[in-house]
Structures are given as structure tokens and as C-alpha cells.
Amino acid sequence: MILLAFILGAAGLACLGLINPKHHDWALGPHVQTLDRKLLRGGACSALAASLAASMLGWGAAQGSAGWFGLLTLAAAMLLILRTYLSGQARR
């Protein structure tokens, strides 16, 4: 359950990042549509809610909600390192 919570949290944070036109252009190409933003925002909210639920199922309510923030921190760090590494590869 904890691995599922981590994966869903990373997916939710990635969707939130793709709402930004700069990141969307880098990852998926130009022209962010309004529908794309709404779908990404809905997907992000759904993935983060499912991540919280999986974390609470795995650890219990009190520890799950605290552990969820830790998982999101690790997921955000992973996405940041991945984005930095891939940007360097694209420049070469």
C-alpha cells in the first residue's frame, strides 16, 4: 500500500507540474489548452486523494496522514531530480 501511495503521489505531483505552461511545453509540446489544464487538475486531485487513502490504509489514520507528507516530499524530490537530469540530457 505504501508503494502505491508513493506512485500515486508522484503521479499527482507530476500532473500539477504539467499545468504550468513551461513544464507542459518541455514535456508534451506547446499549446496548453484549457481542457488540458482541467483534466490535469482533476487527475492530480484524484491521484493525491487516492494516495492519501492508500497511505492511511497502510499505516492507519494518524500515522498515514503524517507519512503521506513524507511520501509527497520524496516524490517531489524524485521528480525534481528527474527533471533536472532529463534537461541536462536534452542539452547534450
Number of C-alpha atoms within 10 A of each C-alpha: 14 19 13 14 27 23 18 23 30 25 21 26 20 19 22 18 17 22 21 12 17 13 16 18 14 12 11 11 11 12 10 16 11 10 9 14 18 12 14 19 18 15 18 24 17 16 21 24 16 17 27 26 18 22 27 21 15 17 16 13 14 9 12 21 18 14 20 23 14 13 23 22 15 15 21 17 13 13 17 13 12 12 15 11 11 11 12 10 9 7 6 5
